């Protein structure tokens, strides 16, 4: 008995300690999962026959009964009409005896390694072979290749988010040498606009916004620095594994790199009620957000479902959720990170030090006068907080616990008096205080203070130690259960985390980042490969981009997904540009969007990709296209968000102030200020996502509001007028030449004879501005073939 127990314990331990490598058989308990998945899950999964759901952890009693049924020890024989082999029964026994509440889906396809060096199934190179193999099974093939005008418009919007210029189209049409299309792709990948286009996709996942959210929705004036970091990362083709590591633990892995520091803004983009009094609850909500987003964005898993109980579908027990959260237990949200290289920072600090030395006497006198006022104001604010928070603040710094430090950093911004409050209180002081304070203030103003160091949002740890993490009963912040330590998801190999603390950080997030990006954890790469496939084809190989779990959709072409993933990691060194290139150079991507009656009947959803899917432009690309074809687009990159004009009658409170310069308002949509509680109307109408949570795939709705905005919005009208002026400037007064120019700019093609006839007749009754405005409102302008 002792020997059997020891064997089971060893098997369970080994089965969760590492990811199986390619070609390696799962250990005994994991073999049992495979047996159950193949033989039982079809009835005891979604159908839940007999009340048994093998997608959920089972009690010991239910597992014992399951073993007796499949081994023939009871009259009820399972699976129906089939008897398992002795080896299969033995592996189920190991699965039953495992001390961890394993579920039958732990060998779900997404959790297994990719098939090493999988080769295309037919005699054709690249990804097309996998698609053609399935098409041929249905008696189908690819559609003919799209014409050059369609192709350059498609790939230009895909890779840069902008329509091709007249010159770019003309160059492609006249380039008859082999490799003309490949040269277009290379040019687009090298364009600065490429990084802007890809950044918008990533910012959807990062729930990026320039404001806090919730009731106050205060401004985050330096959030844009993270947005610009993302643009630079994509343009430099930063390897994706490095990109992920920087965002999870850039401050720990590359402490001297300003870019890595900016990257930690990913975890800082949580929505926040910054004046909330219940700091422990606020703290827990922040940790929940970071944990959930880490799981969904990088691993494509809905780990948040395990916050309150074991996951109902995926093999993610509640304990795993809080073990994952423990990596972030010491996190301190920051607004004061200085993203400067050491040399530049030293020079700026030296100038500040010189000013401080020069003004030391004046500042000391001012601080002495202001100190009682500051203490009184802070004390009054602190009184509103519970006793444990008061204790944390009043405890001497050298005696504070790591938990107290976490709380203090969140309380301090609420109790520290603002300069306006201090000034107001000093001006109301007695003359013997107010007079010298006013004189000293004037003296200090004469010595011009050097510009403050630039700051950015991000995260760091409070120090080398982390507060304890507990499994929360029912997910309630004030109902702690057993303590847990940092550890990795069982479904992906499990195991405790090993990390090394520094004097300023725990090292926990670095351990997590290294595990998530390990080549053995192929789920991370699979998820990103799928995201890029979705960008180009309108739907991922897995339709649920943030859910690769059991409840998500299965891949339409699993071998192709593995083939792309393996090459993404090992051949291309995690290069996103090479992955884009591999996809857009394929025949699958270069197909026309032409309908095929036979194919439509056999595959109405086009899951086999027998043609290219027609796709509508996103709201940002629509606005950028309006600016581009009208000659108004300002291609300036980076910097604080632009506050564009809002429709008449739309009121907003607080800090929204329309940017004065028209050229600034004409910048790319990526640079428009993102206010969580007031989405830009044009974008909202065209399904801009809610920035409170990650968005893997935008909805695509059709509503009258979309047409009404394009018809009546003052910005659309202004750009239609500019479009007409641009056409008239280039084409002169001849109506046919004007029409041809307008069609080329808007649709990337010349008008048909009947279109010219109708347009000439329209111009006789109206004007060129109205014609250009009408082109903005057509499906051909709003969709990509």
N, C-alpha and C positions, 0 to 999 in steps of 0.2 A: 504493500500500500504506500509506504514511504517512497519507494522507488518510482511508482507511477506518479505520485504527486510532484516529486522533484522533476521528472521528465516533462510533465505538463508545464511546470513553472519555467523551465529552461526554454521550451518551445515558444511559450508566450513571450518571454523576454526577447529571444532572438527574432521572433516574427515582427516585433515592433521596433527593433533597434536600428534598422537600416532599410533603405529602399532596395528591393531586389534588382540586380543588374540584368542587362539584356541577356536572355537565354537561360537565366538561373530559375530553377523551379521554386515556387513558394514553399515555405516550410509547412509543417504538418497542419497547424491551425489554419493557415491561409489556404492550404489545399482544400480544407473543409468548406471554406467560404466559396471556393470555385465550384465545388460539387453542388452546394445549395443553390448557387446562382444559376447554374446550368439546368438543374433538375427540378427546382422548387419555386423559383422566384416568379415564374410566369403566372402561377396560381396564387402564391402567397406574397405578392407584391402589391400592385395596384388593386387587384381583385380582393385581396385579404380573405380568401376562402377559409371557412372554419374559424374566422376571427384571428387568424395568424398572419402577421405582417413581418416578414423577414427583413424589411428595410429598417426596422427599429430594434434596439437592443432588447433581448429577451431576459426574463427572470431565469434564475437557476432551474426552477421547476419546469418551466416551459422548454428550456434547452434539454433537460433530461428526458422529457416526454418525446421531444423531437427525435432524439437518438434512438429511443426504444421503437418508435414507429418506423424509421428508415432501416433499422437493423433487423426487423422482423420479430421483435420481442413482444409485440402486441398484435391483436387480430387485425387492427387497421393497418393496411399495407400501403406504404408510400415510397416512391412516387407511384401513382396508379398504373398498373399494367407493366411495371418494370421493377427489377430488383437491382440495387446497387451492388457493385463488386465489393469484395472483402477490403480492398485497399481504400475504396471510397468511403466505406463505413468506418474504417479506422480513422480516416482524416476528419470525418464528421465528429467522431468521438473526441479527437483532439480539440476541435473547434468548440464543442460543448464544454470541455473541461477547462478551457482557457479562463484565467481569472478576470480578464478584462471583458466587458460586455460587448464583444465583437458583433457585427451585423453581417448579413450575407452579402452586402454590397461593398465591402472593403476592397474587393478586387474589381470594382467598377472600372471601366475602361480608362477613365481619365486619371486614375491613381496609379496605373501601371506604367513602366518605362516604355519609351517608343521602341519600335522594332528596329534594331540596329541595321544600318545600311540597307534598308528596304529598297528594292529596285522596282522601277515601273513595270507594270504587268504585261505590256505589249511592246513591240519594237518601235518605240518612239521615245525621244528623250523628254525629260522634264515632267512638269505637273500635268501636261495635257494627256499623257498616257493613262493616268488614273481616271480622268474624267471620260476619256474615250472608251475605256474598257466597260464602264457601266452603261454608256450610251449604246454601244454595240450590242449589249445584252438585250436592249429594247428595240434593236433595229434602227437606231438613230445615229446621228453624227453632229458635228458642229455646223452652225450656220456659216454662210460665206463671210469673208473678212469685211469689216466695215470700210467704207470709203475713207480717203485720207482726211477730208474735212471733218467728218464725224469723229474720226480717231483722234485728231489733234485736239478737238474741243473736249472730248471725253477725258483724255489723259491730262490735259492742262488743268481742268477743274479738279481732277482727282489728286494731282500731286502739288498743285500750287493754290487751288481754290479760286483761280481767276480764269477768265476766258483768254484764248490766245489773241494776240494782237494781229492786225492785218498783215504786218510785216512777217510775223512768225508763221502765219498760215501760208503766205506766198512763198516763203523760203522752203517750207516743207513740200508744197505742191510742185515746186520746180526742181527739187532735189531727187534726181532719178538714179543716183548711185546706190549700190547695196548698203543697207544699214541706215537709211534715212530716218526711219522711225526710232531706231535705237539711239540715234544722235539727239532726237527730240527728247527722249526719256532722260538721257544724260544731262542735257541742258536744264531740264526742269528739276532734276534732283540736285543740281548745283546752284539753283536759284535761291536767293534769300527768302522768296515767297514760299518755298517748300517747307521751311521750318515753321512759318506762320500757319500754314494749312494743317500740318501735323500737330502743332501745339493746340489748336482749337479742339481737336479730337481728344487729346490728353486732358485738357482742362475740364472737359465734360466728366471724365473719370475722377479727377482730383477735386471735384465740387468747388472749383475756383470761383471766388467772388471778391469784390472790392468792399464789401460791407459785412457786418456781423450776422445779420439775420435776426429773427425773433422780433419782439415789439420795438426795441430801440433801433435796430438795424444801423448802428453807428458805422461811420466810415473806417476802413482800414487803409490808411493813406499810402502804405508801402507794399501792399500785397502784389502790386504789379511787378516787383522785382522777381518774384517766383515765375510769373508768366514769361518774362523775358529770358530767364534761365532756361525754361523749357524750349523756347524758340532757338536759343543758341545750341542747346543740346542736340536737337534734331538736325539743325543745319551742319553741325560738325560731325554728324553721324556717330555720336557717342554710343559705344556698345550698350545694348539694352541692359545687360546685367550690371554694368557700372551705373547706368541711369537709375535702376531700381535701388541699388545699394546706397547711392548718394541720398535718395529721398527718404530712405528709412533710417540711415545712420551716417550721413555724410560728416557730421561733426565728430563722430567717434573714429571713423575709418580714415578720413583725410582732414584732420583738425586745422591744418594751415591753408586749406584751399577755400577761397571765398565762394566758388561755385558750389562746392559740396555743402557749404553752410547755407547758401540760398536754397538748395534742394530740399532741406528739411522743412521748408514751407509746405510741402505736400501734407504733412501731418498736422499742420497749423491751420488748415483751411476749414476746420470744423465750424459749423454755425454756433454762436455763443450768446448767451444772455449775460453780458459782461457785468451787469449790476445786480446779479442774483445774490441774495443773502445766504441761501443754503449752499455753502461752498462744498461740503462733501457730496451733495447730490450733483451739483454742477461739475465737480471733478469726475464723478463716475460717468456722467453723460459724455464728457469729453473722451474718457478712456474707451467707452463703448463705441463711440464714433470712430476713433482711430483703429480699434480692433476690427470692427466690421468692414471698414474701407480697405484695410490691409488685406483682409481675406478675399473680398470681392474683386478688387482691382488687380492684385498681383497673382492670386491663386484661382480666381474665378469661382469662389465658393461662398455660399450664403452662411458663413459661420455665425452670423448674428442670430440665426434661429436657435442656436444652442445657448443663448444668454440665460434663458430661464429654465431650460430643461434639455435633456439629450435631444439632439437633432432627430426629427421624426423620419427623415429620409436618408440622410448621409451619415456615414460612420464618424460623426463628430459629437462625442459626449460633452456634457456641460463642463466637465473638468478640463477638457482640451481647450474650450473657449477661454477660460480664465488662465490657463497656462500660457496661452498665446497673449492674453492681455498683460500678463506679468512682465513681458519684455518691455512694456511701456510704463511700468509702475512708477518709475522715477522721473518721468517726463515733466519738463517745465515749459509751458508755452512762452515764447519770447516775442517781443516787438522791438528789441534793442540790439539785435545782432548786427555786427559791423562787417559788411561783405567787401573788405578791401584787402589787397595783398599786403603782406607784412611791411614791405618797404614803404609803400604809400601811407599805410596807417601810422607808422613810426613818425614820418615827416609831419603829418597832420597833428599827431599827438604832441610833438615837440612844440609846434606853434601854439597849441592850446596851453601847454605847460608854461611857456614863456608869458602868455597873457595872465595866467593864474598867479604867477610869481609877481608880476608887475602890479596886479590889483589885489594882492593878498590882504593888505591892511584894510582896504575899503570893504572887501567882501566879508572879512571876519567881523567887522563892525556891524555890517548889515545882518549877517547871520545871527549875531548876538541879539539884535533888536527883534528879529523875526522869530527866533526860536520859541519863545512862549506862545506866540500866536499859532505857529505851526503845530506845536504839541497840543494846544487846546482844541484846534480844529480836528486833528487826527483822533484825539481821545473821544470827541463827541461822535465821530463816525464809527469808531470801534465799538462804542456802547450798544450799537444796534445788532451786534453779532453775538452768537451763543458763547457760552463760557469756554468751551474747548478751543474755539478760535481766538478768543482773547488771550488765553493762556499761551497759545502758539506764538502770537505776536509779541507778547511781553516776556517770553522766555529768552534769556541771553543767547545770542547766536551760537556761541560755542557749546551750548547745552541742548540745542534743539535736535529732535530726532528727524530722520529723513521724512517721515510723514508730516511733521510740523513744518518743515521747510517747504514741502509741496503746498500746504495750505497757506502759509505766509505769502508765498509768491502770488497766490490768487487773491488774497485779502488786501495786500498792500496797495494795488492800484485803486481800490475803492476807498481806502482811508487816507491816502496821501493827499493833502490839500493841493488844489491847482494854484498856479501862479495868480490867476484872477481872484481866487478866494483870499489868498494871502494879501494881495494888493488892496482888496476891498476892506479887509479887516484892519490893515495898517492905516488906511486913510481915515478910519473911524476911531483910531487910538487917541489917547490924550496928547496934547500939544508937545509935552516933553519927550514923547516917543515919536510922534508923527513928524515933527519938524526935522530932527537929525536924520530920520529915515529917508525923508524926501530929499534932503541935501545929498546924502550918500548915494542915493539912487541916481541923481543927476551927475554926480562925479563919475560913477561907474559907466554911465552911458557914453562918456567922452572917450573912454578907451574901448575901441571897437573890438568886440570879441570875434575870434576866428570862426569861420563857418563850422557848424556842428558836423560830426562824422555822419555819413549816410547810414541809415538803419534799415533793417529788414525783418520780416516775420520768419519765424522758424521754431524749432524746438531744441532743447538740450536737456541733459539730466540735472537734477538738483545737486548731485555729488556722486561719490563712489558707492554709496549705499542706497538701496531702494526700500520704500515702505513695503510691508507684507501685502501679499495678494490673497484674497479669500474667494472661494466659490460662494457666490451670493445666492441664497435661497430665493427661488422665484425671480432672480435677477434684481432683487430689491437692494438698494445701496446700503441700507441700515440693517440687513439681515445676513451677516457674514456666517458662512459655514466653515468647512475645513480649509486650512491654509494650503495653497498650491505654490509651486515654484515654476520658473520658466521652462517650457517644454514644447516640442513640436507635435504637429497633428499626427495621431495614430494612423490615420488613413494614408498618410504619406511617409510612413516609416517610424514615426514616433520618436521617443528618446528624450532624455533630459538635455538641456542646453548647457554648453560649457562656454564660459566667457571670462574675460580678464578685465578687471576694473582699472581705471586710471585715477589720478587724484581728483579729476573733475567729472568723471562719468562712470557708469556701471559697466559699460561694455555689452550690455544685454542686447541692444538693438543691432549692434554689429554682428553678433552671433545669429540673430534672426535674419538679417539681410544676407549673410553668407549662406545660410540654409535655403532661403527662398530662391536664390540664384544659383544654387549648386547644379551642375549639369546632370546630376542624378535625379534631381527634382524636376522632371521634364514638364510638369504641369504648368509652371510659370511660363516657359517658352511656348507651350501649346496655346495658352490663353492669348498671348500677344500675337502669335501667328494668326490665330482666328480673328483677332481684332482688325488686323490689316486686310485679311481676306474680305471681311465684312465691309470695310471701307471701299474696296474696289468693286465688289459684286452686289452690294446692297444687303447681303445676308451672309452671315458667317457659315463656315462648314458646320459649326455648332450654332444654332439659332439663338441660344441664350448666352450672350457673351459674358455675363457676370455669374452664371450658374452652370458649371461643368459637373455638378453633382447629379445624383440619381433623379431628382425632380426636373432637371434641365433636359433639353433636347439632346438626343444622341447625334453624333456627327453623320452627315450624309455620305462622307467619303473618309472614313477613319484612316485608311492607309495613306491617303494623300496628306492628311493632317500630320501624321507621324513622319512622312517623308520630308515635308517642309520644315517640321520642327527639328528633325535631326540635322538637316543642312543649315538651318538657322544657327544652331549652337556650334556645330563642329566644323562646317565648311566656311561659313560666313562670319564667324566670330561675333555673333549676336548683332550683326550689322542690319539695321532697319532699312537703310537705303538699298542694300543688296536684296533684301526680301521684297521690297516694293518692286525692284527691277525684275526679279524673278517672276513676279505675278503679272505685271503689266506687259511684259514681253511675250507672254504665253498666247497661244491661239485662242484659248478660252476667253481671254480678256479682249482680244482683237476682233471677236465676232461682231456681226451686225445684230441689231435688236429685232430683226425681221421675224414675224410670226410664221409658224409651220403647223398647219392643221393637224397633221399626223402626230407631231410631237406634243402639241397642245392637248390632244386627246389622251395620249399615254402619260404625260407628265405635266398636268395643268399648272402646277406651282413652279415649274422650271427648276426643280431641285437638282436635276442632272446637268443643268447649265448647257442646254442645247442652243441657247441664244444669250445675248447680253441683256441683262435686266435694265429697263429704262428707269432712271432715278431722278427724283426731283431735287433741285438744289436746296440746301439748308438756308435759313433766313440770312445768315451772315454772307454766304456766297451770293445770294440774290442782291443784297445791298452792295457788295463789292463789285458785282457785275454791272449794276446801275452806274456806279462811280467810274468803272473802267471804260465802258462803251461811250460814256458821255465826256470822257477826257478829264474827269475831275479827281481821279484817285490820287491821293497823296501817299506815296510809297515809303514815307519815313517810318523807321522801325523803333520800337521800344519807348519807354517812358511812362509816366502816369496816365491813367485812364482818361479818355476824352468824354466829356458829358455832352452828348448830342442833343439837338433840338427835339423837343417832345411835341406831340400833336396838340393843337389848340384845345383847351378845355381839360387837359390832363394835369391835375395838380399833384404836387409832391411836397413833402415836408422836409425840413432839415437842410442838408448840405448840397442838394442838387442845384448846380448853377451852370447853365449852358455855357460851353466853351465859346469865347468871343470870336476867335479867328475862324473864318469859314474853312480855310485850308486845313486847319487842325481837325475840324469836324468831318472833313472828307478823308480821314485816314481809314485804313482797313478796319473792318468790324471787330477784329480781334482786340483792338485797342479801345473800344468803347467801354466806358465804366460799367461794371456789372453790379447792380444793386439787387440784393436778394429779394427784397419786398417790392421791387418795381422793375420787372423785366422790360427791356426796350420793346415797345409795342409791335414793331415789324417782326422782331425775332420771336416774340411770344406767339404771334399769330401763326408763324411757321415752325412751331413746336420746339422752341428753345427749352432745354430741360430745367427742372427745378434744381437749383444749385445747393440745396440742403443735403443732397445725397448723390453718390456716383451714378452716372448714366452711361451704360454700355452701348445702348442703341436707342436713338431718338424715335419717338413716335412720328408717324406721318399722317396727319389728318387733312381733310379737305373741308373748308368752311367758307361761307360768304364773306367773313371778315377779312380773309386773305385778299380777295378781289377788291373789296372796298378800300383796304389800306393802299393797295397799289394804284387804285384809281384816284383817291382823294388825299392821300398823305402829302403834306407840303414838301417833304424831302423828295418824294417821287416826282412831284410836279416840277420842282426846281431842277432836278436832274434831267427830266424830259426836255426842258427848255435848253439846258446846256448841251444835251445830245443833239438837238436840232441845230444849234449854233455851230457845233463841231462839224456836223455833216455839211452844212451850208458853206462853211469855211473851206472844207476839203473838196466839195463837189461843185461849188458854184451855184448858179441859178437854174440850171437845167433840171427839171423834175425827175426825169428818168435816171440821170446820174445821181441825184440825191437819194432816190429810192434804192438804187443799187448799193450806194455807200451805206445807207441805214441797214439794209438787210445783211450786208457783209459784217458790219459791226455787231449787230444784235444776234444774228443766227450763224455767223461764220460760213455763209453760203450766199450766192447771188440769188435774186428773186426769179421765180418762174414767170413766163410771159403773162399768164393770167393774173398773177400777183401784181405785176407792173401795171396792167390795165386797171385793176381795181384801185390801186394806190394812186394812180394819176387822177382817176375820177374823184377819189377822196380829197386830194389836195385842191381840186377846183372848188370844193365846197367848204374846206376847212383850211388847216395850215400844217406846216412841217412839224411843229411842236406836238400837235395832237396826234399826228401819225407816229412820231417817235414814242409818245406816251402809250399809244395802242400796242406797239411792239413789246413794251415792257410787260404788258398784261396777257401775253400769249403763252401757251404751254411750251412752245418751241424755245422760248427764252428761259422759261423756268425749269425745264427738264433737260437732262443729258441723255442722249441716245446711246 
